[in-house]
Amino acid sequence: MANGNIMCGGAIISPRYVITAAHCFLKREAFQENQCLQKKMPKAPCYYPPERFQVGILNNSGTRVPVQVVKLIAHPLFSINGRINDIALMKLSRPIRCGKLNAPICLPKRSRNKIGDNLIVAGWGKYSENNTEKKLREGRMTQVDKKKCVDGSESKARHYVCAVATETNQKSCFGDSGSAIFTKFETTGESTPRCPRT
């Protein structure tokens, strides 16, 4: 969250860290800054400072409690061009107390490349053109060949997990970037919006 607004999703991986997408922290000006368009981006001119962000953690009654972000750790090879390595960690100001509505997700022990796997995407993003969700929603997805998500680029395809919705309106959308795509026990990848206009 920034200024109380939902910017992106994320997944708790430990009491002090949340995994999300690196592009969620980019300054608007970064897209015009030459140094931000390089393969290795410097932090200062490209990213907003961590104190601008909070993570909204659900307590056991379902109320969102803000926790301040104190450090952003973007993948050192994240590039705006092509969105490869679009992953980041947020270090929180205090440990999250795990409960029935928030707990760390397991990270995969190996690469997930199983076409046909059933996946779940969850987030707080828009469910229609003008609305942001007030409650956490989930959608069922199926993993498909990576080439269906990447414009024929074999080198890009190896960096992605590609999934399609199994039912209408069950997909990631704007505001869901950085949310996890996961199987029953582990996270598989980060969500990038591919939401059709309605």
C-alpha positions in Angstrom: 0.0 0.0 0.0 1.1 3.6 -0.6 -0.9 6.4 1.0 -3.5 3.8 2.0 -4.1 2.7 -1.6 -3.5 -0.9 -2.8 -0.6 -0.8 -5.3 0.4 -4.5 -5.6 0.0 -7.8 -4.0 2.6 -10.0 -2.3 3.2 -13.2 -0.4 4.5 -13.5 3.1 7.6 -15.8 3.0 8.8 -15.2 6.6 7.7 -13.1 9.6 9.8 -10.1 8.3 9.7 -10.5 4.5 7.1 -10.3 1.7 7.9 -11.3 -1.9 6.4 -9.2 -4.7 7.2 -7.7 -8.1 10.0 -5.2 -8.5 8.0 -3.0 -10.9 5.6 -2.1 -8.1 8.3 0.3 -6.7 9.3 2.1 -9.8 9.0 5.8 -10.0 6.9 7.1 -12.9 10.0 9.0 -14.1 12.0 5.8 -14.3 10.6 5.1 -17.7 12.2 8.2 -19.1 15.5 8.0 -17.2 18.3 6.5 -19.3 20.1 5.0 -16.3 16.8 3.2 -15.3 16.5 1.6 -18.8 19.9 -0.2 -18.4 20.2 -3.9 -17.7 21.3 -3.1 -14.2 19.3 -0.3 -12.7 20.6 2.0 -9.9 18.2 2.2 -6.9 18.1 6.0 -6.2 16.7 7.5 -9.3 14.6 4.5 -10.3 12.7 3.3 -7.2 10.6 5.1 -4.6 12.1 4.9 -1.1 10.8 2.1 1.2 9.2 4.5 3.7 6.5 5.3 1.1 5.1 1.8 1.4 3.2 -0.3 3.9 2.0 -3.9 3.8 -1.6 -4.5 4.8 -1.7 -7.6 7.0 -5.0 -9.2 7.9 -5.5 -9.9 11.6 -7.7 -12.7 12.8 -10.9 -10.6 12.6 -10.2 -9.8 8.9 -9.1 -6.1 9.5 -6.2 -4.8 7.5 -3.3 -3.7 9.8 -0.6 -1.6 8.1 3.1 -2.6 8.7 5.8 -0.2 7.5 8.3 -1.4 4.9 11.9 -0.5 5.9 13.9 -2.0 3.0 13.2 -2.8 -0.6 15.4 -5.5 -2.3 14.8 -5.6 -6.0 16.5 -8.4 -8.1 19.8 -6.8 -9.2 19.2 -7.8 -12.8 15.6 -6.6 -13.0 15.1 -4.5 -16.2 12.1 -2.3 -17.1 12.6 -3.5 -20.7 11.1 -7.0 -20.9 10.3 -7.3 -17.2 12.7 -10.2 -16.7 13.7 -10.8 -13.0 10.7 -8.8 -11.9 10.9 -9.8 -8.3 11.6 -8.1 -5.0 11.6 -8.5 -1.3 10.1 -6.1 1.2 11.6 -6.1 4.7 9.1 -5.1 7.3 9.6 -2.9 10.4 8.4 -5.6 12.7 7.7 -9.4 12.5 4.2 -10.4 11.4 2.3 -12.4 13.9 1.1 -15.4 12.0 -2.6 -16.4 12.3 -5.3 -18.1 10.4 -5.5 -15.3 7.8 -1.8 -14.7 7.4 1.1 -17.1 7.4 4.3 -17.6 5.3 3.9 -19.4 2.0 6.3 -22.1 1.0 8.8 -21.4 -1.8 9.3 -24.1 -4.4 12.3 -26.4 -4.0 12.6 -26.8 -7.8 11.5 -25.2 -11.0 7.8 -25.6 -11.7 7.3 -26.6 -15.4 4.3 -28.9 -15.3 1.8 -28.0 -18.0 -1.7 -28.8 -16.8 -1.0 -28.1 -13.1 -3.9 -26.5 -11.2 -2.8 -23.1 -9.8 -4.5 -20.4 -7.6 -4.0 -16.7 -7.9 -5.1 -14.5 -5.0 -5.2 -10.7 -4.6 -6.9 -7.4 -3.8 -6.9 -6.1 -7.4 -9.7 -4.7 -9.5 -12.6 -7.0 -10.2 -14.2 -4.5 -12.6 -13.1 -1.4 -14.5 -13.7 1.1 -11.6 -13.6 -1.0 -8.5 -10.8 -2.3 -6.2 -11.7 -5.4 -4.1 -12.4 -4.9 -0.4 -11.7 -8.5 0.4 -9.2 -11.0 -0.8 -10.3 -12.9 -3.8 -8.9 -16.0 -5.5 -9.1 -17.5 -9.0 -8.4 -21.0 -10.3 -5.9 -21.3 -13.1 -4.2 -23.9 -15.2 -0.5 -23.8 -16.1 0.0 -23.7 -19.9 3.0 -23.6 -22.3 5.1 -20.5 -21.5 5.1 -19.5 -25.1 1.4 -18.6 -24.8 2.3 -15.7 -22.4 5.5 -14.5 -24.1 5.5 -13.1 -27.6 7.5 -16.0 -29.1 10.7 -15.2 -27.3 12.3 -18.4 -26.2 14.8 -16.6 -24.0 12.1 -14.7 -22.2 9.8 -17.7 -21.9 12.2 -19.6 -19.6 11.8 -16.9 -16.9 8.0 -17.2 -16.7 5.2 -19.4 -15.3 2.2 -19.1 -17.6 -1.3 -19.8 -16.5 -4.8 -19.2 -17.9 -8.1 -18.9 -16.0 -10.3 -22.0 -15.7 -13.4 -19.9 -15.5 -14.5 -16.4 -16.6 -13.4 -13.5 -14.3 -10.9 -15.7 -12.4 -7.6 -14.2 -13.3 -5.1 -11.6 -12.0 -6.0 -8.0 -12.8 -4.7 -4.5 -12.1 -3.7 -4.2 -8.5 -2.8 -7.9 -8.4 0.8 -7.5 -9.6 3.2 -9.1 -7.2 0.6 -11.5 -5.9 1.6 -15.1 -5.8 0.5 -17.8 -8.1 0.6 -20.9 -6.1 -0.2 -24.6 -5.8 -1.6 -26.1 -2.6 1.7 -25.9 -0.7 4.1 -23.6 -2.5 4.4 -20.3 -4.5 5.1 -20.8 -8.1 5.6 -17.3 -9.5 4.5 -13.6 -9.3 1.4 -12.3 -11.0 1.5 -9.8 -13.8 -1.8 -8.2 -14.9 -3.4 -9.6 -18.1 -6.9 -8.4 -17.5 -9.2 -7.7 -20.5 -11.1 -4.4 -20.5 -14.8 -4.9 -19.9 
